[in-house]
Amino acid sequence: MKLSVTMIVRDEAAMLPGCLERLGECELVVVDTGSTDATRELAKAAGARVFDFTWRDDFAAARNFALEQCTGDVVLVLDADERVSKELWAQLMALPASVGAATVLMRNVQAGGSVRDARLLRVFRRHPSIRYRYAIHEDVSESVRAYVSEHRLEVAQLGGVIEHLGYTRDVMASKGKRERDQRLLEKHLEVEPTNLYSHFKLLELARFWADDVLSRRAAEAAHHVLEHSGPIRHAPWAGELVVLVGSALWPKHPREQLAWLEAFSTRITPSAAWQLRRAELYELLGHFEASRSAFAACAGLKDQLGDLQLSTVRPRMGLARLAWAEGKLHEAFGWTRAALALAPEDQEALFAFGVLREKLGAT
């Protein structure tokens, strides 16, 4: 199947060449939203079809314009600060006709060299019914889900990696990204005050920037909507939304947080974020068996979209803490080693590994 690679860009002359040099033969569609540097020229030199799009504070509109320019059978959506691995490219070239969409492994490079992996939906068939929603933190999953269901196609999980270099907080602040994102989210919530996805993204923004005032205000608004909404099992982010609301409203009250989370046990599809926070709260309250069960349930959700640390490293370290608290040092050491095998730079796991190795070596 013919592959189209599409991206929207603006003033990405520094990041774009590293992205383009990782791509093989494909249709390359680049939509520029107002660059003043050499972005457009670099894209054209790489063989891209470059289109201008007048920015109107709407990422979904720009993404959808880019999709409309594609002519391939399958679309891969990228950003300029992302790097496709050779393994992933080979998998894209060999996609079977039975696949209607695919998730990729996004590897986010953190400060200090550590990484966090997330599984994201970035590959799907080109079709007029598949379009993005939301002006900020645009999402295509709803229309993709409907398309693959209607046409009885598979959603594959590709093992190849996209490395996401991203920007530091300082760079993001200098580009005004925090103010822009908050403005767009709040603007959308003025129009659609019951839109839980935008409430979720505003809480995520508050957490990223460690803004407790915004976090509390956003949580109160989301709490009101959640209290008057029905089941939200269709949304993969619903569990994390519930966690963010509880953490903001009852930051020092684990019992109240836990009661809030448990109230949603039948209203959401259990997620790694939801199970992990339940496990941590049971641990804080000294209910170790319930905590162990929730950590195990969390570890069983490793194929979900989203941050894989939540369903791989964190529950294993939780199980290590429980074993340690019960004096089962060899078991705790085993869980710690399992966590390190998944994330060799994880600070909690490294610290626990060193302490446990010393203790076990001395016994």
N, C-alpha and C positions, 0 to 999 in steps of 0.2 A: 504494500500500500504506500502511496505517495505521502511523504511527511511534510507538513508545513510547520515551521518554527516561527512564533510570533512574540513580539515584545513591544511594550510602550516605553519610551525613553524621554529624558529631558536632561541636557547637560551631563551626559555620561561618558565623555571622551576619555576619562581616566579608567573607567571600569569596563567599557564596552569591548575593547580589543581582546581582553582575556576571555570574555564570554564567546565571542565569535570564533576564536581560533580553536575552540573545542568542538565545533560543529562539523559534521561531514556533509555529504550531498543532501540538499533539501531545498524547499522553497522557503526563503527567509523574508518575512514581512516585518518591517520596523515602522512603528507609528511614533512620530516625533510630536511632542506637545508644546514645543516652543524653545528649543535649544538655542543658546547663543555661543556655544563652543563648536568644536569640530565633530560632534556626534553624527550629524547627518552624512557628512563626507566619509567618515570612517565606515559607516554602515553601507553606503553605496559602493565603496571600494571593495567590500567583502562580498558583493553581489546581491545585496538586499534590495528589495523593492521598498522604497521609503515613501511614506505618506505623511502629510501634515494633518494635524488635528487640533483645532482650537480648544484649548483647555477650558472646561466649565465646571471645575470642582466635582468631577464625577469619574472615578476610576472605571466603573462598570461600563459607562458610555464609551470610554477610550478602548477598553478591552474588546467590547462588542464591535466597534468600528474596525479594529484589527482583524477580528474573526471574519468580518464581511469581505476582507481583501484576500483571504486565503483561498486556495484552489485545491489543496491536498485532500486526501482521504482522512488523514489523522492530523491532529494539531497538538504540538507541544508548546506550552506557554512558559516563557522564561522572563527573568529580569536581568539587567545588565551586570549585576553583582553576583551572578550565579555561573557555576562551571560544571558542565556535563562530563561525567566520567566516560571512558572508552567502553566500559562494560554496559552502561546504560544505553549508549548510542547503538551498540550492537543489538541490544534487546529491542530497541525501537525499530531497527531495520528488519527485525524478524517477527514483528507482531503478527499473530495469526488472525485470520478474518473473523474468528469467533469473539475477538476482544472488542468491546465497545468503548472502554475507558480503562485507564490504569493509574495507579498511585505510584509515586516515586519516593525514594528515601532522600529527604533533604537534610544535609549535614550542616548545621549551623556552627561556625567557628566562633568560640567564645574568647574573651580576654584571657591571656595566659596560655592559649593553645588548646584548651579543652574543647570538646565538641558536644553538641546535643543533637540527636537525631529526631526527625519528625517524618511521619508518613503523610504526604500531601497528594491531592488529586490535581495532576497537571497535564494529563494526556487523555484525549477523548476524540471521538469521531467529529468531523466537520459536518454540522447539520444546522439548518435555520432555527430549529427548536432549542438548540443548546446555546444559552446566553447567560451572561453574568448579571447578578443583582447587587445592589447596594453601592452607593457613591463612594464609600470608603471601606476597606477590607472586603473588596468585591468577592463574590462567591458564585461558583458555577455548579455546585454539587446537586442542587435540587433539579435543575433541568437535565443534567447528565443521568441522574438516577431514574428520571421518568423515561428518558430515551432508551437506556439499556434494558429497562423493564419491558417497554413496548416492543422492542426488537429482539428480545430474548438473547442478549449478548452478555458476555462476561465482563467483570471488572477485575483486571489482573493486578497483581502486586509485583512490580519490577524490583529486582534486587540492586540494580545499579544506582549510583549515588549522584546527586547534584550537590556540589559544595556551595554553600551560601556564605559569602564573605561578609556581607552586611556593612553596617556603619556603627561606629561607637556612639555612645550617647552624646558626646561632645559634638561630633560631626552632625548628628541628627538635630541637635539643638541649634547649631549654626545655620542649618538649612531650614529651620522653622517647622520641622516635621511634626513636633509635638503639638504646636499651636494649630497647624493645619488640620491634623487628624481630629483633635478635640472639637474644633469648630465644625467640621463636616459631620461628625457623629451627633453633636448637639443639635445641629440644623436638621438632621434627619429625624431626630426624636421630637422636635417641635412639630413636624408634619405627621409622624407616626409614633405617638408616645407609647404605644403598646408593643412596638417592635423589639422583641427580646434579643435578637441578634445584635442590634445596635447597642442595647443596654450591656450585653456581654462584652462587646468590643470597647466600650467606654470604661468598663471595670478593668479590662486587660490593660488599657492605656494607663489608668491610675496606678495599677500594680507595677508596671514597667518603670514609671517615673517616680515611684514611691511617694505618691501624692495622697496622703491619708485623708485630707479634706475632701478632695474630689472622690476618693474611694467611698467614703461614708455617704456623700450626697448621691452618688450614682447607685449605691447599694440600696438606699432607701427608696429611690424611684423604681428600681428593678423589683424590689421586694413587693411593692404595691401591685405591680403588674402580675407577678407570679402568684400572688394571693388570689387573684381574680381570673387566672387562666386555667385551662384544662390540661390534659396530658400533653406533653411536648416530646414524645418519644421519637419523632421524626428528626430531631435536631441533635447531631453528634456532639455539639458544644453545650447542651443543656446541663449536663452534670457539672461541668466546670463553672458555668454561670451560677448554679446553686451554691457551689463551694465558695466562689468569690463573694457572693452576697453574705453568706454566713460568717466568713472570716472578717469582713468589714464591719458587720453589725455587732458581732459578739467576739471581738478579738481575744479577750481574756476569759472567756466563759465556754469551755469545751462542752459542757453538758448541754447548753443552749444551742451551740453549733450542731452538735450531734442530733438533737431532736429535730432541728430544721432540716438537716440532710435526710434523716430517716423518713420524714414526712413526704419525701419525693420518691420513695422506693418504687412506687407503682406508677408514677407520673412521667418518669424519664427512662430511657434505656441506660442501664448502669454503664458508667464510663470509668476510665482509669483514674481521672482526677477525683471523681466522686468516691470510688472505692478506696483510693489511697487516703483521702482525708478522713473517711470513716475509720480506717485502720489506725491512723495517727491519733484520732480523738479517743478511740477505745484504749489505745496504749496510754495516753495521758491520764485516763480515768482508772487505769489499773485493771481493765478487763482484757486480760491477755489472750484468752481463747477466742473471743470475738474479734480481737485485733488480728490475731494470726489468720483467722478465716478470711477477713477482709483483705489482708495483704496477699493471700493466696489467690483470691478472686481477682484482685488487681493485676497480678502477674499473668493471669490467664487472658488478659485483654491486649496482648502485645501487637495484634494485627490492626488495631484501630487507627483511624486517622488521628494525627496530633502528635504531641511530644512523647516519644518513646521512652524517655527517662522515667516518666510517670508509671509505666507498666513494666519496666525492666529493672533498672538500677534501684530506684527508690523502694519498691516493695521488698527486694532482697536485703537492703540495708535495714528495713523495718523488721524483717524476720531475724536478722542478725542481732538487733538490739533486744528483741524479746528473748532470744536464746541466751544472750549475755546476762540479762537481768535475772534469769533463772539459773545462772551458774553453768550453763552448757557451753563452755568456751570453745570446744572443738566444733560444735554445730555452728556457733556464731562465726568462727573463723572460716568455715566452709561457705556460709552465705556471703561473707565479705569477699572472699576470693571470687565467687560467682559474679558479684557486682563489679569487681575490678576487671574481670574478663570482658565485661560489656562496656565499661567506661574507665580505662586505665588512669585517667586524670581526675577522677571524682574525689573531692577533698575529704568528704566524710569517710568514704571507703578506704582511702589511703591512711588516714589517721587511725581508724579502727584496726586495719591490717597490721600497722606497726605496733600498736599497743598489745593486740592479741598475740602476735608472734612472740613478743618479749615475754608475755605471761606464760604462754604455752612452752616456750623454750626453758623457762625457769622451773617448770613443774615436772 
